[in-house]
Amino acid sequence: SLVDSAPLGALSSRPSAVEWVSEGTRSTPIVLSVVIIDQCKALLADSYVRNLFNCAIDEDIIRVESIIASKNDKDRKYEKEMTELGSASAASLAAREARVDRSKGFWQSSRWAKKLSKNINSLISGDDKKSTQKGSSPKGGGKLVNTSSLSRKLAHSGDNSGAIAEASAQAKKEEAQKLKRANNQEYTTKALFALVRTYGCILARWGGYGKEDIVGRAPAKKKSAENGKSSTKEALGKPDPLAQSLLNAICFSTPVVETLWAIIQSDNHTISDLYKVIDEDKASSPIRCLKSHPMFERSGALNLVYRRDGNLGSVVLYVFVTCLAHILIVTDDIELHDMNKPLPPHQIRRCILLLKKLLYRATCLDYMKSPSDRLIPPATDETADSNYFGLALISASSKTMRDLYDRSSRRPLCPPKLWLVEDLLEKDIRRCKTKEDYVALLLLPVLRVCPFLVSFKRRLRLFERIVATNRISIQGSNENHNLQPGVVVKIMRGRVLEDGLIHLNNLGSDLRRRIVVQYISAAGASETGVDVGGLFKEFWADLSNLAFDPNFALFKATEGSGNCLYPNPSSRAAHGTDHIVLYEFLGRILGKALYEGITIQPQFAHFFLSFLRGDYNFLHMLPDLFTMDPQLYNNLMFLKTYEGDASDLCLTFTVNKDDFGGNEEVPLIPNGANIEVTNANKHRYIGLVAKYHVCDRVREQSQAFVRGLWEVIDRRWLLLFNEPELQVLISGSADGKIDVADMKSHARYTGGYTIFDKHIARFWNVVASFSSTEQAELLKFVTSCERPPPLGFMTLNPPFTIQRVGILRDGDKLPSASTCFNTLKLPTYSSEKVMKQRLLYAIKSGAGFELT
């Protein structure tokens, strides 16, 4: 009760404080003495906190180990799905998700099928539920102990000493646990719950989560002066150092995360409370209004009585989520995936499912605009005030889920469908008609706080509709008969970068206008092609092949994975001061490619994609360093785990900068050359080295590239996606392979061709026989893009079209293309062999528009 009502200065890290206490419409300053502050700080002493929690937690009685290790049918199902996914990257999974419509199967849609499946599963697993856990005695007296396991071992083993010793050790363990339970018959979780309420209140008010309503509600109203009280308690907007110290003591010195997660899954009262939070049928108030009621309240003069109101489950969940988020800060990907830290993978998946339901309730159900669709009755919803605890629960859950989702973008933690809420925003997108309608959806809480609840395909469609409607409003269209005149740009084929820089770099946001490219041949003559969009795609392909080539020294390929590109730290040495201008230009051109729906070849490094979104997570520096320089990463990991004296390695707080053979020593901190790396500061050294290579060395180049990109593409549009999804948006499928069946099913035929024509049948046989490279060259020949759109050929605009060209002899004409209209002009060749030869000759010629 005191912590819930105390002024913020009472538990602040400041040595003294003056607080303004509100009484109705009046505010009175109160000076908090050092004595009071010291008494409050005693509550946060590390050793005191550790002892309290360790005394209140009994892992054996709560059965933490067995609950955490247990798996149900869903867990095994997800594990099987993860095994089937194999080593597929997050980008390839995102590309696959973009092309698949998820529909309910029979066993998910039929109620009686669900019930039958559930009964069968419970029948099969009934023995497991009835059996006792290893190391625990059977409940109730007079029951015989099952000794069949020991008997079989003794009967079939030639040497019985091992089985006897194992049985003896097990008996001693059971006897010790029985004695411990006899001595702790009065143990309950009330003490633990009281600590969770108290320290949960501290973390909510002083931990930096309870100040801001990230979902976007208006600030909480205050009650009238008659009440003399504010409807909400004040909370800090930034975490106080004392709260961080408290988290360190709880997370790294006690088994609080495992214990609370076990309680969330096993304690009936906690489970019931959580259902009231996440279940729309049982909820009585919005999550933002939840309060952390004290466990005891005063009744009469001096009596304290146990209080059963309030939502205990939400407090347990909040402390668990906050501690989990804190532990994830120092947990690397290997520990999370392979070492069961802080929880086994199947428990992490359960956590994702629970937090998904909570965030869906907070961002969607609690904030529906239509009164007829409200989950909460208007009387309670409109008048209820936000409380710091409810806001803290939403913020902490969002932070934890975002961290897990970011980690899953590197190495999947679960099947992609586990993140999604079915059909979320489907109707909203269909209702949109104008540019303003689509842009307004970006303000929805679910897209700002947790966009990963919406399927990637739906978010991709929203992005394309926002861009398309914006583009039509600026450029016009042939369909509306209002096509605007474009900016004419003359490009010589041998000077793509230089001419593009001269004509396009100064346009800035005007690059959203229609660009009309006119190619000049090597002979100085204008080519016959007329640009209605196709020539710009060809210009971008030629430009990207040059500018993103590592030999051009603007970009460098990662050594650890996939040869992905990131800005070359030595670009200044190669291009002088003009390198910043080049990066800004390439950023604008990439933005123009996204704006025009052009998929391109370059694959970017994960951390560089984070820079493009504008929200790089510095907690991921070490995994990013591994992709950039595996050898340096391994050296730092050796230092991290080195058990000897780090000073023996003779390291200082400096790094060597190598620009084309020239070495320069760069200090990581002031006077770094004179500061030795020791066991006490080696973790800081590791972080600074990773930050220097991943962020500092490429900061100038990345900022220039991002400035150019954001001039054409609004940053809010990019925040819809994580890094692998953004790569799919830029380059289509990660492997670049073309789905011939998808291409065929969405193709159109003109000039006399039909799908039943023998020449069309020959064409698709030829395309199927092409290698992946030849298929990409064919697509580039027809559309100027080597890769299909992220959503497949269904969204290629104009559609892939094959036009009939009648000929008398096979040698009369070669295949040609109209890239502006994605049209292949295919002559009626006499055989499949001739058609293949002619197609390969045309697509590999590399000529401009002179070839006919």
N, C-alpha and C positions, 0 to 999 in steps of 0.2 A: 504493500500500500504506500509506503514512504517513497520507494523508488518511482512509483507511478506518478506521484504528485510532486516530487522534488524539483526545484528549479534546475535549469541546465547547468548552472555554474557549480552545483554541489558535487557533481562527478566529472567536472571538466579537468583537463590537464593543466589549466591555469592555476597559479598559486593562490589567487584570490579573485573574487568576482563580485560584481554588483548586478543584481537581478531585479527586473521589473515584474511585480506580481499584480495581475489584473483582478479587480473586484468590480464586476459589472462594467461600468463606463470609466472607472477610475483605475489608474496604475500607480503603484507605490514602489519606490526603489528600496531594496533591502540589501544591505551589505552582508555577505557571507563571510564569517570569520575563518581564519586559518584552521582553528580547532575543528569546526564543523566539517570543513573540506577534508581534513586529515581523517576524521572518523568515517566519512563516506568512502575515501580512498582505501581504507582498511578492508572494505568489502571486496575490493578488486585486487588485493595482494595475491601474487601468483601462487605462493605456497598454500594460502588459505583456500583459494578457489580449487586447486588441485585436490587438496584433502577433502573438501566438501563433496566434490563429484565422485571421487574414488570411494568415499564412504557410502554414498547414496546409490552406487551402482553395484549390483551383484550379477555378474554375467552368467553364472551357473543357474541361479534361480530364474532369471529372465530368459534363459536358454538362447543367448545371443548367437553362439557359434552354430547351433543346429538350425536356427531360423535363417541365418544368413546363408548357410550352405544348402538349404533345401531348394529343390526345383520342382515346379509343377509342369503340366503338359504344355502350357504356353511358353514357358522358358525353353523347354526342349524343342518346341516348334521353331522359335526364333533362332536357336542355336543351329538347327538344321538349315534354316534359310540363310544364315550367315555363312555356313559351310558351302552352300550352293553358290553364293556370291563369290566365294574364293578371294582372290587377290584383286578383284575389280576396284579401280580407283573411284573416289567420290565423284570425279568429273564424268566418268563413263556411266556411273549409276544415275547421275543427274540427266545425262543425255538420254538414257533409257527411259527414265521417268517422264521426260518431256514428250515421248512418243506413245506412251501407254495410257489408256483410259482405264482407271480402276473401277471395276464393277463388282457388286456383291455376288459371291457364289451362293449356291443353294444352301449350304450349311450355315452361312451367315445370315441369310435373309429369312429362312423359315423358322418360326418359333418352335414348332414341335420338333424340328430337326435339331435345334439348339438344345432343347430339353433332353432329347434322346441321347445326344452326344455327351451332355453333362452327366447323365445318369450312368452311362457306360464307363466314362472316365472315373467317376467316383467308385463304381463297382470294381474296376480294375485296380485302382489305387487304394482300396479300402484297407487292405492289410497294412500298407505303409502308414496310414493315418492312425491305425489302432496300435501299431507297435511302438514300443518306448524308444526314446532317443538313446544313442550310445552314451554310456556314462551316467544315466539317470535311473533311479530305482522305480519299479512299477508303482502306480498309484493304488492306494488302498491296502489293507493288510490281508494276510492269509493267501495271497496269490503265489503260485509256484513260478520260479524263475525258469525261463526257457534255456535248457542246457544242451539242446540238440546240436548247436554249432560246435561246442567243445567236444561232445561225444563223437561227432564225425571226424574232427581233427585227430582225436586219440585213436580212432579205429583205422584210419587210412594212413597215418603217419608212422614211418619206421622209427623215428626219433621223437618221443613225446615230450622231451624236456622243453622245447620251444613253446608248444601249445600250453603246457602246464604253467610255464612262466608267464605267458601272456594272460592266461586265465587268472593267475594269482595277482598280477598287476591290476587287471580290470576289477577284481574283487576288492583290492585295497582302495582303488579309486572310488568305487561305489560306496564303500564304507566311510571314506573320508567325506564324500559329499553328503551322505546320510547324516553323519555327525554334524556337519556344517549346517544342514537344514534344521537339525534338532536344536542347535544353538541359535538359530535365526528364525524361529517360528513366527516371530512378530514382524519379520521383514515385509515391508510393502513398498510400493513405488511412490508413496505420497511425498517422501523427502525429496526424491529425484524430481517429481513434478513441481514441488515448491521451488527448487533451484531453477528448473527450466523456466518457470513463470518469472522469477526474480531477474535472472540474468538475461532472459529473453526480452524483458522490458528494457533493461539497460542497453542491450544491443540494438533494439528498435529505436530508442531515443537518441543514443550517443554513437551508434554505429554508422550513421550516414544514410540509412535506408528510409526513415520515417518522415522525412521532410517533404519530398516531392511526390506528386501524383503523376507517375510516368504514363498513366493511361490517358491523362489529359482532362480530368474533371476540373471544374472551377474550385478555387480554394474553399475550404470548409467554412460554412457560416458560423457565426457565434450566436449563442442563445441570447435572449433578451436580458435586459439589466435586472429584471426581477429575480432571475435565477442566481445572478452574481457569479456565474461560472462560465468558462469557455467550454464549448462542446468537444474540443480536442486538446490534447496535451502537446506542448511544443517539443520539437525534435530538431536535431542538428542536420544541416544539409550535407556536411562532410564528416567522415569518420574521425572521432577524437582518438588521439594516440592511446588513451587509457582503454578504449574499447578494442583497439587492435591488440593491445597487450593481453586483454581478457581473452580474446579469441585464440591467441597463441597458447595461453595456459590451458584452455579447454580442449583445443583441437589436438595438440601435440603431446599432452601429458595424461589424457584420459581417453577411454574408449567410448566417448560420447556419441560419435557418428554411428558406429555399429550398433550401440545400445538403443539409441532413439529410433533408428530405422527398424530394428527388431520389434520395438514396442509399437511402432506405427502399423506393423503387419500382424501383431498378435494380441494387443490389448483391446478388448471389446469396446471399452468406453472411448478410447482414442479413435478407433475405427468409426464408431458411430458419430463422433464429433466431426471427423473429416468428411463423412458423407454429407453432413449438413453444410459443409463448405463448398464441395464440388458438385453435389447432386442438385440439379435445378428443381426437383420435386420436393426436396427436404429443406432447401435453403429458406431462411427467414429474413435475411438482410444481405446487402452487397458485401463482397469481401473487403472493400475499402473501409467498411464501418466496423469490422471486427475489433474487439477490444481484448486486452490481456488482463482479465479480472484477477484480483488477488485470490489466493487459495483460501485465506481466512479473512473474516471480517468481524468487526467489533459488534457485540450484542449486549446491550446493557452497559453497566459501568466498566467492568474489567474482563468480562468473559469474551473469549474468542471462539467462534464456532466455524466448523468446516463449511465451505461454501461450494455448492454443486452447480451453480449457474456459470455462465461463461463457456467458451469453447476451448477446452483443454487441448483437444487434438490439433487445433490450429497453432497453438503455442509450441507444442512439441515439434510440429512440422517446420515452423519458422526457425527454431534453434537448429534443427537438423540441416535445413537448407543453407542457413548462414554458415554453419561450420563446414559443410561440404564445399561450399564455394571457396572458403578460406583455405581448405586443404588442397583443393585443385590448383591453387596458385603455385604450389611447390611440387605438384605431381606431374611427372613427365608422361609422355604417351606410352612408353614401354611399361611403366608401373601401372598405368590405368588398364591397358589391354592384356598384359601378360602376367602381372604380379598380384592381381586382385586388390590393388590399392586405389582408393580407400575402401572400395567395395568390389565384389566380384562382378563381372560383366552382366550376368543375368539380373543382378540386383540393380545395377545402373539402368538397365532397360525398364525395370519396374518403376524406378524413380522417374524416368522420363515420362512414362504413361501417367503417373499421378500428377506431376507438375503440368503436363499438357492439359489435363482436365481443369486444373486450377486456373491456368492462364486463359483457357477458353472461356471459362465462367467470368473471369475478371475483365477481359477485353471485349467480349461479345455479348454474353447474356446479361451482364449487369448494366450495359450501356445501350441497349436497344432503344431506338428512337420512337418506334411505333408503339403507342400505348396499348394497342390490342395484342401486341406480341411480347409485351414485357413479361419477364420472369418475375420481377418484384412488383408488387402492387404500387401504383403511383403514390399512395399515401405514405408508404414507408420509404420508397426510393427517393422521392423528391425532398423530403424533410430530413432524411438521415444525413448526418455529418460524417465526413471522413475522419478516421482516427489514425494516429501515427502508427499503431500496430498493424492495421489492415494495409496501409500503404507500404509499410516495411515488408510485409509478407509478399505482396505483389512484386516489389522491386527485387527482393532477394531471390524469389523464384525465377524471375525473368533473367537475372544475372547468371544464375546457375545453369538454366537451360541454354542460354546463349553460349556459355563456355563449353558445355557438352556438345552443342551443335557445331561450334567452331572446331572442336577436336574431331568430331565425326566427319567434318569436311576434309580432314587429312587422312584418317583411317576410320572407316565406318564402324560405329559402335552398335548399330542395329539396322534392320531392314528399313529402307526409306519410308515405307508406309507408316512406321511406328510414330513418326513425327506429326502425321497429318490428321486433321479433323475432316471427316468426309464431307464433300460438297460445300466446304466453306467458301463463301464469296461467289459461288457459281451464279446464283440468281442476281446478285448485285452487279456483276459484270455484264450480264445479259440485258439488264435494265438500262445500262448507260447508252446514250446516243451521241453526245457531243464531247468535245475535248474537255470541257469543264467538268462533265460528269465523271470521266475517267480519272482526271487529276484529283477530284474530290475524294476518291477512294483511297488515295495515298494518306489521307488524314485519319483513316480509320485506326483505332487503337491496335487492332490485331496486326496490321501491316507496319506500324511503327514500333511496337514492342516485341512481337513474336511472329514475324512473317513466315517462319518455317512451319507454322500450323497450316498454312495454305499450300496446296500442291505447287510444285515448281512449274508444271505446265500451265496452271491458272495464272500464276504471277508472270510467267513469260508472255502469256496472251495479253495480260493487262499492260505490260510494258509495250508490246507491239501496237496495241490500240492507242495508247497515249502518244507514242511516236508518230503513228500513221495519221491520227487526227491533227496533231500539231503540224505535221509536214503538209497536209492538204490545206490547212488554214494559211500557210505561208506560200507554198508553191502552186496551189491550185491543182487541178487534175483534168485529164482528158474527159473522164466520165461526166464531170460537172461543167465542161466546156469553159473553164476559167484558168487554164494553164498559164502561169506567169512567165514572162521572158526571163531567161537565166543569165548568169554571169558567164561570158565566153572566156575560156582559158585555152591558149594554144600551147601544146606540149610537144616538144621534139622527143622522139623515142630514145635518143641517146642522152637526153638531159631531163629525165623525169623528175629527179629530186630538185635540181636547180630551178627549172621552170615552174614547178609546183610551188616552191618556196617564194618565188618572186610574185606570182599571181594570186596565191590563195592565203598566204600567212597573215596578211593584214586585214582579212575579212572578219576575223573574230567570230562573233555570234551570227554574222551574216552568212556563214557557211551553211546555215539552215536553208538558205535560198537554193534554188535549182542551179547546179553547176553544169555548164555545157562544155565538154572537152572536145577540142579539135586537134587531132594528131597531125604532126608534121613528119614526113618520112625523112630518112637519112639524106635523100636527094634534095630536100627542102620544099617538096611539094605537099600540098594538103591532101590527106587521104580522103577517100570518098565516103567514109562512114559519117552518118548523122547521129549525134548523141541525143538519145531520149532516155538516157540512164545507163545504157550498156557500156559506153566508152568510159564513163567515170569509174565503173567497176573495174574495167581493164586498167585504167590509170592507177587505181588503188593497188591492184595486184602487182603491177610493175614496181610501184613505189615501195611496197612492203617487202618485196623480194630483195630490194637493194638496201633499204634503211635498217631492216631487222636482221640482216646478215651479220653474224658476229665479226666477220672480217672487215666490216665497215666501221667497227669500234664504237658504235653508239650503244649496242647491246651486247651482253655477254651471256653465255649459256651456263646453266647450273651443272655442277659436276656430279651431284648426288642422285638426281632423279629426273629422267625425261628430257634432258637438254632443253629445259624451259628458260625463257629469256628474262633478263632484268637489266636495268641501266648499267652501263659499263662505268665503274668508278674512275677509270682513267680516260674518260671521254674528253676532258679538257686538254690532256696532253696530245690527243689525236686530232682534235678539231679546233683547238683554241677557245677563245671566249664565245665563238659562235655556237658552241655545243648547246647552250641553253636555248637559243633560238630554234635550233633543230628539234630539240625535245618538245618545245611548245607547239611547233608545227606538226610533229607526228601525233601529239595528243589531240590536236584539232582534227587531223585527218582520221584518227581512230574514232573520234566522236562522230564525224561525218559518216563513216562506214556503219556505225550502229544506228545512226539516224536514218540512213537509206536502206537498212536491212541487209547489208552486205556481210557475209561471213568470210573470214580471212584465215590465213594459214598460221600465223605465229601463236605459239603456246607460251603463256607468261608464267613466271614463278609465282608460287602461292603468296609470298609476302608482297610482291609487287601488285598483285591483284587486290590485296588489302589496302595498299596505298591508293589505288584507283577508287575504292569505295570511300576512303577518307576516314577510316576508323581502325587503324592498325592496332592489334592487341599485343602489347609489348611482352606479355607473358609467354608468347610463342616464339621468342627470339632464338632460343636454342634449337628447336625443331627446324626453324627456317635456316639456321646456320648449317644444319646437317645437309640440307638440300643444296646449299651454296658451296660448301667446302667440307666434305666429310672428314678429311684428315685433320683439319683444325678442330672440328667438333670432337673427334676422338681424343685429341690432345687435351682439350678442356675437360672431357669426362674423366680422363686419367688423373688430372689434377684434382677434380672434385672428389674422387674416391681414393686418392693417395693417402695412405695411412701413416706415412712418415712425416718428417718436418718439411713443409712446403718451401721453407727458406733455402733448403738444400738445392732446389732447382734453379736458384739464382735468377728469378724472374722479377721484373719491375712493372709498374703500371704504365707500360708503353707498348705500342705495336709498331711493326714495320710496314711502311707504305711503299708498295712496289708499283711504279708506273713505267712500263716498258723498259725494265732493267734498272731504273734509278731508285735506290733505297733511301727512305727517309724515316726517321724515328718520330712517332707522333705520341705525345703524352695523353693518357686517358683521363687524368685528373691533373690539376695544377701541381707542378713539381713532381710529376709521376716518375720521372727517371730516377729520382732519389728515394722513392718509396718502395720497399721490398714487399713481395707477395709472401704472406705467412698463412698459417692455418686459420688465423683469426679473420683475415680479410680476403681469403681466396675466393669465396663465393661472390663477393663484390667484384673482384677482378674478372671472374668468368662472365658475369652479367655485362660488364663494361666492354669486354672484348666482343661478345656477341652483338651488343648494341652498335658498336663501331662498324662492324662488317655488314650487318643487316640493314641498319638505318642510317647512321651518320655518313658513311662513305657515298651513299647514293641519294642522300636527302635532297641536294640541290637539283639533281637530274629528275628525280621523281616529282618534286614539287612543280617543276616546269612542265613536265608531261601532264600532270593532273590539272594544272591551270588551263592548258589548252583543251583537254578533254571536257572539263566542266563548262567551258564557254559554249559548247554545242549540246552536251547532254547534261541535264539537270542532275545534280548529285542525288537528289531524293529518289530518282528513278533507279539508280544503281543500288541503293540500299535495300531494294527488294530481294537481292540475291547474296548468297555467300560466295566465296572465292571460286570453287569449282563450277557453280552455276553461272557465275559471271564469265568464266572461260567458255562454257558452252554457248552463252549468248554471243560471245565474240567470234568463236571459231566453229561452232557446231559440235558434232560428236568428237570426243577426245581422240578416238582412233582414226578418224577421217574416212572410214569406210562408207561406201555408198550402198544403201539398201535398194537393190534393183527392183524388188517387188513393190516397195513403196513408190519408187519412181514411176514404175509402169502403171500402178493403180491410179495415179493422179495425172497422167499424161493426157494431152489432148491432140487431136489429129485434124488437119485442114488440107485443103487443096485436092481432096478426093480420097485421102487415106481414111481407113476405118480400123478399128481394133482387130477386125477379122481379115484384113488384107495380108496376103502372103509376104509382102515386103516388110510389113510391120512385125510379123512373126520372126522373119529373118533378123531384123534389127535387134529385137530383144534377145535373141539367141546369141548374136554377136556381142552385145553389151555384157551378157552373163559370162561369156568366155574371156572378156578382158581381165587383165590384172587390176588390182586396186589402183595402181598408178595410172593405168590407161583409162579407167573409169573416171578418175578425178580430172584427167586431161580432157576427156569428152565433155564433162560437166563445165569445165572452164571454157571450152571452145564455144559452148552454146550459151552460157550464162555469165561468163567472165569470172565466176567463182568456183574454186576447187571443191568447196564443201557445201552440202545442202543446208537449208535453214535449220535452226535448232529444233523446231517443231515438225521437221520433215517436209517432204515435197507438197504436202497439203497446203502449206502456207507460202509456197513460192509464188511470187506475184511479178509478172504474169506467169501462168502455169507453164511447165515444160511442154513444148508443142513441137510436133513433127509435121512438116509441110511437104506435100508431094511435089516432086519435080520430074516431069516426064522426059525421058530420053530415048533415042533410037539405038545408040551404041553405048557400051560401058565406058568408053573413053571420052564421051562428050563433055561431061561435067564432073567436078568434085563436089562433095558435100560442102555446104556453106552454112553460115548462121547469122541470125539477127539477134545480137546479144541484148539489145534494148527490149525485145519482146520474148526473150528466152526461146527462140524458135530455131529448130534445126531443119534446114532445107535439104531433104534426102532424096536423091535421084532413085529411079526405079531400076536398080541393078539386076542383072540376070541371075545372080547366084549369091549365096551367103558368103562364099569365099571372096568374091570380088567386092562385096559390100564392106567386109572387114578390112581388106587391103586399102580401099579408098578412104574409109573413115580414119584409119591409123595415119595414112599419108597426110590428110587434111589437118588432123588435130596436132600432129607433131611438126608441121611445117614452120610454125612460129611466125608466120607472115601477118601483115596487117590486113588492110581491106583491099589490097591490090589483087589478092588471090581469088580466082573465080573458077 
